[in-house]
Amino acid sequence: MQVPLAFALLVPLAATIGQYWTSGFWRDSLAVGVLFWPGVAWKWTVQVNAAVAIGVIGGLYVWGIAHLLRERTLAVVMLCCLGGTILAVLVGKGVNHFTGWHEMQALGSIDMAGRVNWYLLAHWHNPVWEEAVFRGLPLLGYAWLMKRRPIVARWCYFLLPAVLFAAYHVPGHGYARITDTFILGAIFAWIALRYGFWSVLVLHCILDAVSVLSFVHLRGAPTEEVRWLAEHFGALNTTFTLALMGTIAMAIYQASRFAILNRKRESSHAAASCS
């Protein structure tokens, strides 16, 4: 079940690499943020070749998928992510309905002329950076505090990074994202403690990068800048969809097989008890 799921997760990365290769963006040099905060003028960036940047980020992503495959936790981690995301979105929409909060600027309304490839990279860089800052680094503090005050360590790891994670999204998205990002931050903290840091890195990357497949439909993305994605849109989305459908089919098969074996086991126990 995990193999087709892993294959599906690699499709957005393959689409990004294909876009960069054909557009020539892989040769460009760009400033990649290392320390920054939305809405603050100061930031620390490093000049990196685009191929190196996507190579490092993509390498971490692939390594994370391989790690979850070895641990046999990829499927359950993705299910936790799906359930957590649905919960966060529903609660967030409910809060926004009563408060009247609206997101400041949706991705589809951004003018990307001349910067499509940069926005594609942001969909990989941002989740890696955010997980390193809001889940990875706090793990060091958690490990230190866990030896002294275990209960305090858990509560701090769940709440403090989630609050900062929610606050981080306010300057760029407004208060409309504060509820769902807080809930998702707390859920990701639980996943990180339960299944390891690589799990949340993979989850956050795919949540952001899956939209790479739909860049051809964004009004702000000029057609000439996403020509390769447009030409391969059908193949990419078909591959992604079939891989997910294969995962669901295998999950149903495994669940059915488990249920049948469980019923047979119960019948055997009942027959043994009667005899």
N, C-alpha and C positions, 0 to 999 in steps of 0.2 A: 504493500500500500504506500510505503514511503518513497519508493523509487519514482513513480509518476508525479508525486507531489514535488519532489526535489527537481525534477525536469521542468515542471511548470514554473517553479521559483527562479529558474535560470533564464527563462525567456526574456524578461525585461532587461536583464544584463546583456544578453546577446543582442537585443534590439538597440541598446545604447551603444555598444561597441560597433555594430554595423553602421549606425548613424555617424559616429565619430570618424570611422575609417573612410567612408565615402565622401563625407563633407570636408575632410582634411583637418578637422578640429584637433585631432590627436597630435598635430605638430605644434599647436599654439601653446604659448606660455600664459599662465593666468595666476592671479593672486587668490590663494586659498586661505580662508579664515581659520585661524588657530585659536585666538581669544577675541571674543566679541560679545555684544549683547544688542538685540534689536532696539532701534530707537536711540542708541548711543553713538555719537560720532566717532569716538576712539575705537580702534580695533587693531589687532596684530595679525598680519597676513604674511604668508611666505609665497614667493614666486616659484611655481611648479609647472612643469610640462604637463599638458592635459592627459597624455598617455600614461605618465607616471601616476597622476592623481587617480584616474579611473582604474589603473592597474592595482594600486594599493587598496583602494576601497573595494573593488571587485574581488580582489584576493581575500580580503577579510570576510566578505560576504560568502564566497564559495567555501572558505575554510569553516565558517560557522555552519553552513548546511551540511558539510561533510562530518563535522563533529556531532551534530544532532542525529545524522544517519547512523553513526557508529554507536551512539548511546540509545538508539531506537526511540527517540523522543520527538522526532520532527512532527509526526502527525498529531500527537497530543498537544504539543506546544502551539501548533497552528489552530487547533480547536479552541484552546484557551484564548488565543488572540482573537479569533472570530467572535466568541461569546463575549469577551471583554469589550471589543470594539462596538458590537451591537448595543450592549448595555450603556456604554459611555455616550454613544450617539443619541440613543433614546432619551436618556436623562438630560443630556445637554439640550436637546430640542425642547424638552418639557420646560426646563428652566428658562430658555430663551423666549418661549411662548409667553410666559408670565412676566418676564422682565422687559420684553421688547428689544432685547439685544440682537444686533445683526452683524454678520461678519463684514469687516471693512472692505476687503477686496478678494474676490474669488480668483482662482488660477485662470479661469477662462476669460476673465476681463483684463488681464495684464497684457500690455503691448510688448511682445518679445522680439520685435523686429531687430535683427542683427545679434540677438542674444539667446536664440533658442537652445543652442548647445550648452551655453552656460546654465540655463535653467534646468536642462537635463542633468547636468552634473550636480546641481544643488539638490536634486531629488535623491542623490546618493550620498553626497557629502553631509547634508543636514542630519539625516537619521544617525549616521555613524558618529558625528560630533555630539549630537544630543545624548545618545546612549553612553558615550564615553564620559560625558560631563555629569549627567543626571542619574545614571545607574552604575557606571563603571567606577569612577572615582569615589563615590559614596560607599562602595563595597569595602574600600580600604578602612574607612572610618568605622564601618559596621563590624569588620573583623576585629579591630582594636577594642571597640566598646563591648562586643559580644563576650569577651573574656571577663569583663568587669560587671556589666549590667545587661544581661541578655534581653530582658523585657524592654528596657529603654532603647536598646540597640535596634530591635525590630520595629518599634513604633517610630523611631527617628528615621529609619531607612524607608519606611512606607510613606510617611507624611512629608518630611522636609523636602526631599527631591521632587515629590509630586507637586508641592506648592510652588517651588521654583520653576518646575517644568510648565505649570499652568501660567505663571507670571511671564515666562519667556515668550509665550505665544500672544500675549496681549498687545504689545506694540504693533505687530504686523497684522493681527486678525481682529483686534477688539475684544471686548468682554464676552462675545458670543462663543469663544472657544475655551473660556476659562474652566467651565464645568467638565466638559468631555475630556480635556487634556489632563485635568487633575485626576479624574477617575482612571483614565488610561495609564497615567503615571503610577498610580498606586497598584494597578493590576500588573503593570510591567515590573514593578519592584518585586511583587510576589513571584512572578515567573522567573525573574533573575535569581532569586533565592532558591527556588524549587528546582529549576532546570539549568541554571548557570547563565553567565553573562552573554554567551554566544547566542542563546535563544532569543533574547530581546534585541540583539543586534540584527539578526536575520528578520525578525518580525517587523521591526521598525523600518528596515530597508524596503521590504516588500510592500508595506502599507503605503509608502511614499512612491516607490519606483514603479509600481504597477500602472500608475497613470502615464508612464512613458509611452505605453502602447496606444494611448488615446490622444497624444499630442497633435496628431493630424486633424483632429476635430476641434481644436481650440481656435477661437476666432483671432486671438492675438498672435498665433504662430503662422508666419508667412508660408505659403505653400512651397515656395522655392527652397526654403530652409529645412523643410522636413520631407523632401522628395523621396529619400530612401525609405523612411518610415511609411510614407503613403504607398509606395510601390509594393511594400512587403506587409502592409497592414493585414490583409486577409490571411496570409500564411502565419504571421506571428500570433494573431488572435485565435486562429483555428487551432494552432499547436497548443497555446495556453489553455484554451477551453477543453480540448480533448484530454490533455493531461489532468486537468481538474476533474473532468467527468470520469476518467479512469480511476482516479483516487477515490471518488465517491462510490463508484461501482465496487471497487475492492473493499472499501470500508463496509458497505452493505453485505457483501459476501462474507467477510470475516465476522461481522456481527451475527449473521444468520447461522454460520457454522458454529459459533460459540453457543448460541441459543439451543441449537439442535444437540450439541454435545452435552450441554448442561441438563437438558430434558432427559437424555439417555442416562446420564449419571444419576439423576434423581429417581428415574424408573428402576435402575439397578439397585439403588439403596432401598427403595420401597419393597421390591421383590425379596431382597435379602432379609429385611425386617419381618416380612410376613412368614418367611420360611423359618 
